[in-house]
Amino acid sequence: MNVRISRSLGMVAVLYFTANFSAQNTKKDTVSKETKIEEVVMIGYGTQKKSNVTGAISSIKAADIDNIPAGKPEQVLQGRAAGVNVISNSGQPGSAATIRVRGITSYYANNDPLWVVDGIVVDGIGWLNQSDIESIEVLKDGASSAIYGVSAARGVILVTTKKGKRGRLNLSYNGSYGTARASRKLDLLDATQYATILNEAYVNGGQSTVFQNPQSLGKGTDWQDAIFGTGERSNHEISISGGNEKSTFYGSFGYFDQTGIVMSDISNYKRLTGRLNSTHKVTDWLTVGQTFAYTHTKSQGINANGEFGGPLSSAVNLDPTTPLVVTDPAVANSSTYSNPNIVRDPNGNPYGISNLVGQEMSNPLAFRYTQLGNTGWSDDFIANIFAEVKFAKDFTFKSSINGKKSYWGNQSFTPLFYLNPNYSNLNFNSLSRTTQQKLEWSFENTVNWQKKFGEHNFNVLAGTGYYEYNIGFGQTVTHTNLPISSYLDASFNYFVPQDQKNMNAWDYVNTHKASYFGRIVYDYANKYLFTGTIRRDGSSKFGANHHWGTFPAFSVGWNVDKENFWPENKIVNSLKLRGGYGILGNDGIGDFLFASFYVPGANYTNGNNVIMPGYIPNTLANPDLKWETTSQLNIAADIKFLTNFNLTVDVYKKKTSDILRQIQIPGYVGVTVAPTANIGDMENKGIEVELGYKKNWSDWGVSVNGNFAYLKNTVTSLEQGRQYIDGPGFQSMGPVSRIQVGESYGSFYGYKNLGIFQNQDQINAYKNANGQLILPDAKPGDFIWADTNGDGKISDADKVNLGNSVPKFNFGMTVNLNYKNWDLMVFAQGQAGNKIFQGLRRLDILNANYQTAILDRWTGEGTSNTTPRLTTNDTNHNYTWMSDYYLQKGDYVRIKLVQLGYTLPQSMTQNFGVSKLRFYVTGENLFTFTKYTGYDPEIAAGDSFGIDRAYYPQAKTFLFGANVTF
């Protein structure tokens, strides 16, 4: 890092030398600088001129996103802020994105950033109408985030919604409609290829062939065609705003409706939003205001990344020799289709059932029948009321009450059905409904002092806050054996006996937090900048010995171009150097994990052999449990050069200590839940670069903004004597990744292959020091497993790091072109430096289908050195061991959005009272450049450990829309 910093300073020196060399003998244009409108950014409990910001803050304004018809508001961050990794969890309608700010900070606690909307802490912004957003600021470093203390280690994202402005009434409409299709389908074997491959595997395994004449089967069933269709998306947003010297207001209404590209009648999402923001200047010293938002959602979804059933996994694994619908009467009347609960199409024909591929793999059209009517819903009310009092000339007191009231639930009807011998419901149908509600509120008070003494500028903030979480309850009720057969008739009004009713209820565990915080912002002549922050948080989530934590931070900056020795020039127009250090916390864990509770179940007998109820502690108490601590150092430079270019370079080091996670304890301790402790450390290092260019001519305008981020994540310690923690497993092969000391979080671990044995002589030559065969069960066509530890045998000890699931590089670029009334936007983003575990095929289902890459398998000497032979007797574990065979590069570049717009001249619209009318066409996910062979490479969000279990792919979408302002 020292080398990189010195190089950065060297670059600054060269720029300064060049500026001097090219300086003009003219005075600085101080008048133009004074009259120029300064860009302002949110910094948490206040604002600051961007030129004086000393922290690492990425800002996105309404003008940057107003024309982007994103399905989820958080997706507008993707590729637009360096160091902010935004990954779509799936292409399923309503699916949220996973966001990581400067890497992963925890193994067990929450890694999601802290969202703050208009001062209200919320758990995401999926409920928010995108057109209501005025700005988004991402606080990335310790210095800028520390004002939020114990919850800031994951990064902080501030969202400000639009407010009314004085002047004429404005009415705006933004609407779009479009259709979507799958951007990619897998190359799966057709019926003839499948039968040929299966016969070969059975013969190689010493068994008889399955199919007599594979060529007679033709193409067979394309299960992907059965599940993929055309999705639709429509969005309508209306807003009205205005005001006068005393009061301003902004109101909006939004409706969003999307159906998925995978079986749209069981994959869909609707959102209804309403908002009212207002501000009222009661007197010269008193201002009051409020924000209020309501959101209703209704959705239904399928398993978006799971290999154990569902339309996607079934379409990949089902054999193409099974028909979609059985129309042959002889087959339809066979024993396979004799069950009375068989699922049939509208014509009464049974949906095909495979006799080769079973378990959870089922005909997707029959599966769809079992899911109809299963929906989830939510109603969210979010509000803020504030009063602001100016007193003693330089002081401002602000008090605000914030709250969020949520109601949500789901309803499902499970009919009688028979999908295959292993997947059925034959006893009784059932109707279930779950309803929950929760209240969270906070009360914050701040005093701000702002004063200027000559060239000295002070802005001092002091505040307190009190926060209540998880005030709520839930209940679920299930009725069985209803006298109906369709979800359309489902109702709890049917009479059923009491023993066919099941009810359950629970209360949430209320938690709370109290905070004290302060900040000093100082600058001298806008040249020398300083910000100091401290916050002290007390949380009920932690043990008696650590209820309170203190989180300090500071940052400094130097606007070099404002010095007298800096000449006015056309090469380096402005230069700011800044740096900071801060300590942050992470309290994103469950409630009361520091405590031990007595639970029933430990019954015993007394001397008379009577069973007595017994209780035992569920875990070990830990009064020393405390928050995770993340310290972060940031050094940066902001440069404007050649008048039209802006460059920002940030270098950071981020270390997390006292990581929260469950620890292993011996079984003889006798508790049922592993205790939670502060054990482990992790480090993230990175470089972020943002470069922008903007230029306007008479009829032309162009702006280009790009960003690039490099991240190196390293696990530095676990508990004493432990080197790794197993990650998630994949079917029968066990864990496929680890959290390993010295490696990146979630690194893939497994066996490394050295190619394929081409003949018996090679097998005989692969010996250890004692002359014994290292792989005695191998046959020609099998993998050569690497003996990495040199002990002469293949065992778990030979597993090595095979690659990272966390991307090392993230990048994005936005190009905007304007010519007269035409505008064109092209946005691309991508990532690189990570691996993906391609786990689309069920390994435990011997006859599951393959992708066409299997056609390049080894069939004889010299035919392949990458794909082993096929056999039903895989004694060498070619396909059942975790190895580099299943890993592929996750690098990709995606043309995420292309939009062409045209704004009608005002001379054509003003007669109709329209100040602006713009039409546009948009294409989303048009091209993806990648070598990955799964549906979608955009899956390596870190917490998923980069395992593709049949991801719901993102859709290629075409939209037509209009913006109208009256």
N, C-alpha and C positions, 0 to 999 in steps of 0.2 A: 504493500500500500504506500510506503514511503516513496518508492520510485515513481508511482503514478502521481502522487501529489507534487513531487518535485518537477515532473514533466509538465503538470498543469501550470505551475508557477512559471516555468520556463516559457510556456506558450503565452502567458499573460505578459511577460517581459518583452517578447518579440512583438506582440500586438502594440504594446506601449511604444516601443522603439519605432515601429512603422507609423504609428499615429503622429509622433513627433516629426518624423521625416517628411510626412505628407501634410503637415499642418499648414493652414492658410493664415496669412497675416491679417486676420479680421477678428473683431470682437465677437464674443459669444452672443447668440440671439436670445438674450434673457427674456425679452418680452414674449416671444413665441412660446417659450417654455412655461412661463407663468400662466398664460392663457390656455394652454393645452389641458384638456380634461384628463385627470389622472384616473387610471383604472384602479378600482377598489376590490379587495377580496375579503371574504369572511375568514376570521381567525379564531372563532370560538368566543362567544360573549362579546362580539364587537367586530369592527372592520379595520382595515389598514390599507394605506396606499401600497400598490404592488411594488412600486419602486423602493419602498422602505421595508419590505418583508424580508426577514432574516431566516425564516424556516423554509423547509421543503414543502411547498404547497402547489399542487396542480389545480388549475381552475378551468372550469368549462362553463361557458355562458349560454344563455338561452339562444342567442344567435347561432351558436354552434350546433344545436340539437333540434331547433324548432322544425326543421324540414326532414328530420329522420323519423320515419314511421316505425319505431321499434315496438315490439310486442310487450316488452317489459322495460320499465324506465331505467333500471340499473344497467341494462345492456348498452346504453349510450356511452358508458365509460370504456367499453372495450376498445383497445387500440388507440385511445385518445389521451392517456395519461401514463407517462413512463413510470415503471415500478408498480403499476396496478394491474394485476393479472385477473382478467375477467373471462371465465369459462362457462359457456352454456351447459347446464347440467344435462339437457337433452333437448330434442326438437319438439317435445310434447307441449301442446298449448298450456300456458300458465306456469310452465316450469321456470323456477328462478335460476339465476346465475350464481356460481360460486366466485367470490371475490377474495383475493389475497393481496394485501398491501405489503410490499417488500418481503415476500416470502411467508413461510409458516413459522409460527412462534411456539407452538405447543404440541405435545403428543396426545393429550387427553382433554384439555380444556378447549373452549371455543376458539376457532381461528377466524371467525367472521369479523369484519370491521364494525366499529361502533357507528351506527347511523343516527344522525341528529337532524331532524326536519323542523325548521323554524323554532329551534331550541328544545324540541321534544325528542327524547331518546326513544327510538322505535327499533323493532327487530326486522328491518328491511323496508324497502319502498315499493314492493309489488302492488300495494294498494293505491299508489299515487298515479295521478294522471300526468303523463309526460309533459303536456303543453302547459301545465301549471308551474313548471320548474323555471325559476329565474336564473339560478346558478348552482353549480356543484363544486365544492372545494374538497380536495382530498389532502388531509394533514398526514404527511408521510413520515416525518422525522420526529425524534423525541422532543425537540424544542417546541415545535408547533402543536404537538398532540398532548403535551403534559398537562394542559389546562383541564383535561378530562380524566387525569389521574389513574385510578385503579382499573379503568375499563379501556385504556387507550393503547395498550401494547399491540393490539391487532390492527392499528390504524384507525383514523377517524374520518368519516365522510359527512360533510355538512351540506345539507340541501336547503336552499332558500326558495320559497314559492313566491309567485308574482304578487305584487301589491298594486293598488290603484294609484293613478297619478292625476294631478290637477289638470283640468282642461276639459275638452269635449268628451262626450260619451263615446266609447269604442266598443263595437260589437264584432267579434271574430268567429269564423268557423274554419275548422280544419278537418277534412274527412278523406278517407281512402277506402278502396275496396280492391281485393286481389285474390289470386288463386295460387296454390302451391303444389309442387310435386316433389317426389324424392329426387334429390340431386345425384344419388348413386345407389345402385343395387349390387349385391354381391354376385360374383360369377360362381354359381353353384352347379354341381353335376346334374345333367338331365337324366332321364330314366335309363337310357342305354349306357351312359357312362357310369352311372351309379351301380347298375347290375354287373358290369364288367369289373369294376373295382372291388365290389363285395365278393364276387366269385373268386377273385385273385387272393383276397385276404383269407377266405375260408380254405382255399387249397393250400396256401402257404402255412396255415395253421393245422394242416393234417385232416381237414374236414371236407365234406362233399360240397359241391357248388350249390348255391341257393337258386339261381335262375338258369333255366335250360337254354333259352335263346334270348340273350340281352338285346340283340339287334331288332327284335320284333317289338320292343317296348316303345320305341320312338323317343320323343321329347318328354312325355309324361306330364306330371302336374308341376306348374311353376307356382310354388307357395307364396313367393314374394308378390307375384301379380295378384294373388288373392287378398293380401293384406294392405298393399299400398294403393292409394287412390288420390283423388284431388282434394286438397284442403282449401278452405276459404277463410279469408280474414277481412273484417271490416272494422273501421274505427271512425267515430264521429265525436268531435269536441267543439263545444261552444263556450265562449267566454265573453263577459261584459265587464267593463271597468270604466272608472271615471272619478270625478271628485272636484272639490273646490278648495279654498284656503283652509277650511275647517275640517273637512272630512274627505276621505278617499276610500274607495272600495274596489274589490275584484271578486267576481263570481264566475264559476265555471260548472259545466256539466259534461260528462264524458261517457261514451258507451263503446265497449270493445268486445268483439265476438270473433272467436277463432275455432275452427275445426281442424283436427290433425290430419296428417297424410297417412297415418296408420289407423284404419278402421275408425273413421271419424265419428260414428255414432257412440263409441265408447272412449273417445279421445277428443275432448273439447273444453273450451274455457270461455266464460263470459264475465265481464267486469263492468259495473255501473259506478260512476263516481260523481260526487258533488262537492263543491268548495265555496266558502265565503270568507274572504279576508277583508278587514276594514281597520282604519286608523282614524281617530278623532282627536283633534286638538281642542280640548275643552277650554283651556286658558293659555296664556303665554307660558305658563310653567307646568301645565299638566296635559299629558297626552295619554290616551287610552286606546286600546285596540284588541283585536282578537283574530284568531284563525280557527276555522272549523272545517273539517273534512269528513265526508262519509263515503265508504266504499262497500259495495256488495259484490261478492264473487260467487259463481257457481261453476263447478268443474267436474270432470270425470277423466280418469287417466288409466293407462295400462302400465305394467311393469316396464320402467324405462331403462333399466340396466340390470337384468337378472337372467341367469341361464336356466332357472328352474320354472319353466312354463311361461305362458303369455304368447301373444301373436308373433313377436319378433323372434324369440328363441325357437318357437315351434317352426316358423317358416324356414329358419336356417337348418334345423336338424331333421325335420321330417323327410322321409324317403319320397322321391318323385314318382314312385311306382304306385302309390296309393291315390285313388281318384279323389277330387274335391267333393263330388257328389256321386253317389252310387245310383245309376239308372238301370243297370242290368237286374231284372227281377230275380234271377237265380242267385245273384250275390246278395241282393237286398233281403232275401228270405233265408239267408244262411244263418248259422248259429252266432256269428260275429255280431249280427244286427238284430238279434232276437230279443234283447232287453227292451221292455216297454218304455223305458225312459230315454231311449235313443233320441238324439236331437236330429230333427228333419228340416229340410228347406220348405219354402212356401208351397211347393208342389207335392209335398209328402215324401220326397226321396230322402233317405238317410245321408247325412254327411259322412264322408269316408273315414274309416278307422284303420290305422296302420297296424299290421300284425308283425312289423319288423322294428318299429321305433315306438317305444312306449313311455312309461313313467309319466312325467308331467307334460310331455309333448303331445299336443292334441290338435285336431283340425281347428284352425283359427276361426272359421265361420261358426263352428259349433261352440267354441269357447266364447265367442261374442255373445251368443244367446244367454249364457250364464251371467254376463256382466251388465246386461241392459238395465237401466234405471238406477244404477249404483252411483250416487252423486255426493259430492261434498260442497259445502257452502260456508260463507263467512260474512259477517257484518262488522265493520270497524268504524268506530266514532273516535275522531282524534281532534282535540281542541286545545287552544292556548288563549289565555286571557292575561293581558299585561297592563300595567300602569307605569308611566314614566314621569318623574317629577324633577324639574330643574330647580336648583336652589343655590344660594351663595355664589351666584354668577358662574362658577367653573365646575359645579358638581351636578351629577345626574344620578338619581336613584331610580332603579327599575325593579319592580316586583312582578313575578309571573307565576301563574298556576297552569300546569300542563297535565293533560290526562289522555289516556287511551282506554276505551271500553270496547272489548271484542266479544262477539258471539260467533261460534262456529260449530260445525258438526258434520255428520254424514248419515246417509241412509242407504241400505243395501237390501236387496231381495235375492235370496238364493233358491232357485227352483230345483225340482228334481231333475237330474240329468245323468247321462251315462256317456262319457267322452271316450274312455277306453278302460280296460280292466283295472288300471291303477288310478284312474281319475274319474270319480263319480260321486253323486249324492243321491242315494237310493231310499233313504229312510223317511225323511220329512223335509218340507221346505221351511224357510225361515225368513222373517223380516226383522231387521235390526235398525235402530236409530240411536245415534249418540249426539248429545248436545252439551256444549261447554260454554262457559263465559269467564271472562277475566277482566279485572280493572288494574291499571297501573297509573300512578299519578306522581307528580313531583311539585315542589314549591321552591322557587329560587329567588334570591334577592341579591342585587349587586349595586355597588356604589362606584361611580366612575368620576375621576378628577382629571380634567384636561386643561393644561396651562402652558403658555408660551412665555419664556423670559428671554427676550432678545433672540438669539439663535438657538436657545435651548428649548426643546419641545418635550413635554411630559404627558403621558397618558397612563394613569394608574387605576387599576381595577381591583376591587375587593368584593368577595361574594360568599354566600352560603347556599347550601341546597339540602333538601330532604327528599328522599325517593322511596316510594313503596311499590313493591312488585308482587305479582302472583296472588292477587286477591280474587279468588274465584272458586269455581266448583264445576263438576261435570257429572253426567249420568248417562247410562246406556240401558236400553230395554230391548229384549228380543222375544218375539212370539213365534212359535213353531207350529207346523202342521196346519197352516191356514187353508181354507177351502177354495183355493185359487191355483191357477197354473201360470199366470203371467204377471210381470211386474206392473203392468198397467192397472191391475185390480188390487195392488197391494195397499193395505190399510190396517191400522191398529183398531179399527172399529169392529172388525170381525170378532165374534165371541170365540175364545179358546179357553179350555180349562186352566185352572191356576197352575197346575204342574207343567204346563206348556208355556209359562211366562218366566222369564229370567230378567231380573233387574239388578243394577249395580250403581253405586254412587260414590263419589269421592270429593275431597276438598283439596285445593292446592295449598302448598306450604308457603305462607306469606314471608317474604324477606324484605329487608329495608337497608338503606344506606344513608349516611349523613356526610356532608362534605363542607370543607372550608377551602377557599382558593383565592389566589391573588396574582396579579401580573403588573409588571412595570415595563412600559415601552418608552424608550428615550431615544432621541436623536439630536445631534448637533448639526444645524444648518443642512439637514437632510444628507449629511456626509457620513457621519459616524453613528452607527445604529446599534442599539442594545435592547434585548428583550429578556426579562427574567420572570420565571413562572414558578409557582409552588402550589401544590394541592395536597390536602390531607383528607383521606377518605376513611370512614368507618363502615364496615360491612358485616352483616349478620351471617354471611356465608363462611366466615373463618372462625378459628378457634379462639378460646378465651384469652390466650396469650398474644394474639395478633389481630385483634379487631380493627386496629388502626394502622394505616400506612401513609407514608409521606413521599411525594413524588415531585422532586425539583427539576428544573431545566433552565438553560440559558442559551442565548444565541447572539451573535454579533455580526455586524455587516459594515462594509466600507464601500460607499459609492465613489469610486476612484475618479470617475469622470467629472465630479463636482469640485475637485481640487483645482486650485489656481494654476498648478503646473500642468494640468491636463488641457491641451490645446483643442479648440474646435476643429474637427477634421471630418473627412468624408469616409474614413476607413473604419475606425472603431468609434462609434457614436456614444456609447455608454458602456461602463464596466462596473459591475458590483461583485465584490468578493464577500462570502458569508460562510459562517460555520456555527455549529451548535452541538450541544450535548444535553440529553435528557434521560430521566429514569421514569419508566412507565410500568403499569400493572396490568394483569389479566385476571379477572374474577369470573370468567365464563365457565363455571363448573356448576354441578348440581347443588342442591340445598342441604345444609347440615351434614356435609360429608366428614366433618370433624368429630361428629358425635356417634355414640353407640346406642342403639335402641334394642329393647327386648322384643322378640318376636315369638309367636306361638309355634308349635310343631315339635317341641322336644318332650313328648309325653313319656311317662314312666309308670311303673306299677308299684303299688305299696305292698306291704307284707301280706295283704289278703288278695293279691293278684287283681286288684282293681286299678284300671287305667286312670291315671291322674294327669290333668293338663300341665305341661311344663313349658317354660320360657327360657330362651337363651339370648345372649347379645348377638346381634346380626353381624357386627364387625368390631374392630378395635378402635377405641376413641383416640383422637389425635388433637389435643388442645393446641399444638404448635402449628397446625395447618395454617398456611397463609397464601397470599396471592403470588402468582408468578411475577418475576421482576425482569423487565427488558430495558437494558441501557443501550442508547443509540448515539453514535457520533456521526455528524454529517458535515462535509466540507463541499462548497459549491462555488460556481461562478456563473453570473448572468451577463451576457454580452449582447449588445446590439451593434451590428457592423454593416457597412455598406448601405446604410439607411434603411434597407428593407429586410434585413435578416435579423433574427433573434435566436440566440443559442443559450441553452442552460445545461450545465454539466454538474451532476451531483455524485459524490462518492460517499458511501456510508458503510458503517460497521455496526451491526445490531446483534447483541448477545442477550439471550434469555437464560436466566438462572432460576433455580428452585421450581422447575417444571412440575406441574401437578399431574399425578397419574396414580393408578392403582398399583400396588406392589404385591409381589408374591410372598406368601407366608406358608409355613408348613401346615399340612392338613390336620396335624394333631392339636393345633390351637383351638379348633372347634367352632370357628365362625363361618357363616355362610357367604359373606360378602368380603372381598378383599379390601383392606383399608386403603385410604387415599393419603398420599404423602408428597412432600416437595422433594423430588429426586430427579436429577437430570439437568443438563445444560445443552444449549444449541446456539449456533451462530449463523447469521446471514451476512454476507458481504455483497456489495453490488455497486454498479455504475449505471447511472441513468443519463440519457442525453435527449434533449428536446430541441428541435431545430425548426424554425418557421421562416417563411418568406412571404411577403405581401407587396403587391405593386398594382397600381391603377393607372390606366391611360384614359384617353377620351372616351372610347367605346368599350375598352377591354379592362378586365380586372382578373387577377390571378392571386391565389393564396395556396401555399403548400405547407402543411404541418406534418412533421414526422417525429417519431420517438422510438427510442431503443433502450432496452434495459438488460443488463447482465446480472445474474444472481447465482451466488455460490452458497449452498446450504450445507452445513456440517453438524452432525450430532457429536458433541464434544464429551459427554459423560452420561452414564446411567448410574444406578446404585452400585455400591462397592461390590466388586467381584462379578459383575454382569456386563457382557459385551454387546448384547443385542436383545431386542424384543421382537418376537414373531409378528408379522403383519397378517393381513387377511389371507385365507386359503382359497384354493380353487379346486372344487370338487375333490377327487380322491388323491390329488398330488400334494395336499397339505399346503403350508404357507408358501407363498411365492415372493414375498418381500420381507424386509426387516427394517427396524430402526436400529442401526448399527453404529457403534462408536467409530468415529473417523470417516463416516460415509454420509451421503445425503439422506434426508428423511425419506423413508419409503423406498429405499433402493431394492431393486430386484436381486434375489439370491437364488442360485440354482447351479446345475451342472453345466459345464462348458463342453461342447463337442468339438472334436478335432477332425471332423469329416466322417466318412462312411467306409466301413470295411468293404473292399471290393472283392476279396477272395479269402479263402481259408488261410492261405499263407500269411496274410497280414494279421489275422487273428492270432495265429501261432507265434508271430514275431512280437506281439504286444505283451511283454513279460516283465515281471519285477526282478529285483536283484537276486532273488532265490530261484529264478527260472520258472516261476509259476505264471500261468496265464492271468492277466489282470481282469479280463472279461471272459471267463470260461463258458458262459452261456450264450455268447454272441454267435451270430451267423452272418455270412456275407449279406450286405445290405443293411446292417445295423450300425448305429452311431458308435463312434470311437469316443468314449467318455474320458475326459482328461483327468489324470491322477495328479491333481494340483498340489497336494501336500507330499507327494513322493513316497507314500508308505506302501506302495505296491498293491493297493486294492482300491475299489470305488465304494465310498461311504458318504455319510452326511458331511464328514470333515472335508470333502472335496468341493463342497458348494462355495462359490465365489460371487463377488459382486458382478452383476451382469449389466448394470446400467441404472440410471435414475428415472424415477417417475415424475419428478418435478422439473419443468422446463428451465434451462439455463438462460435462454434468450426469449424475449418477447418484444414485438415491434408492431408499429402501426403507421399508416400514412393516409392523410386526407388531402385531396387536390380539389380545389374549387376554381372553376373558370366562369367568367361572366362576359357576355358580349351583348351589348344593348339590353334587350329584355329577356335574353336567354341565359340560363344558368345550368352548369353541369357540375356534379359532385361525384368523385370516385373515392371510395374508401377501401383500403386493404389492411389486413392485419394477419399476424401469424406468430408462431413460436418454434423453437428448435432446442436441441440438446437434451431431449428426453426420449425414453422408450415407452412403448405401450405393450402390455400383455394382451395378445390377441386370443381371447378365450371364447370364441363364438361357438365352438363345437363341444357337445357333451361327450366327455371322455368315458363316462360310465355307461353310455349307451353304445354298445358295440356297433350297431348298424346305422348310427346317425350319418347324415349326409356330409359331404365334404365340399370345400371350394375347389375350383378347377385346378388350383395349384398342385393338387395331389396327383394330377396326371403326369407330373414330372418326377414321380417317385422312382426309387431304385428298382429296376427290373432285371438287372444283370450287370456284369462287370463293365464299368465305364459309363453307365447310363445316368448316374446322379451322384453328387457328393454333398448334397444339401438336404434332400428329403429321403428318409429311410424307407425300406420295404414295408409293405402292408401285410399284416398277419393277425389272426385272431389269438395267437399265442405269443404275445409280446414279452418274451422272457428277458429281453435286454432293456425293457422300459423305455423304448424309443419315444413313445407318445404319452406315457403316464408319469414320467419324471419332469419336474420343473427344470427347464433348460433354456438356453438361448434360442432354441428352435422356435419358441413361442413369442419371442420379443421382436418388435419391429420399431423402426425409427418413427417418432411422433412428429417430426418436422412437417410444417405445412405453411403455405401462404394462401390466403383466401381473399378473393375479391368479394368483400362483404356487402358492398352496396354501390350501386351506380344509379344516379338520379339525374334526369333531364327535366328542366322546368321552363315554363314560359309565362311571363307576367304581361298581361294585357296593358297597353298604354292607358294612362289615366284619361286621356282625351276620349277614350271609348267607354270608360266605366263611370266617370264622375257624374254623368247625367242620370245615372241610376242610384246615386248616393253611395257608390262603392269606391273606396279609396285605394284598394288593392285587390286584384283578382289574379291568382296564379294557378296554373294547372301543371301537373307533373306526372311522370311515369318513373317507377322505381323497380329495380331488380335487386334482389337480395341473394347472397350465397351463389353467385353466378358461376364462379370457377373456384376450384380448390386444387392447388398443386401440392401433391403429396405422394409418397411411395407406400403409405399405409394401406393395407388391403381390407380393413374393416369398413363399416358404414361411414364413420366420421372420426377424424383424428383429434378433434377438439374435446378431449376427455380428461387430459392429465391435469386435474385441478389440485393434485396433492392428496387431499383426503380420500379420494377414490383409489389411491395407490396405482393409478394408471391401468386398471384392469378393465378391459372391454368385455362385458358379459352379454352383449347384444344391445348396444346403445341405440336409443331412439334417435335417428339421424335428423339433422337440421334440414329444412326444406329449401328448395329453390323457389323463390316467390317473385311474382310480378304484380305490382300494385299500380293503380291509377288513382290520383287524388287531386284535391283542390284546396287552396287557402283563400279565404275571402275576409276582407276587413271593411266594415262600414264606418 
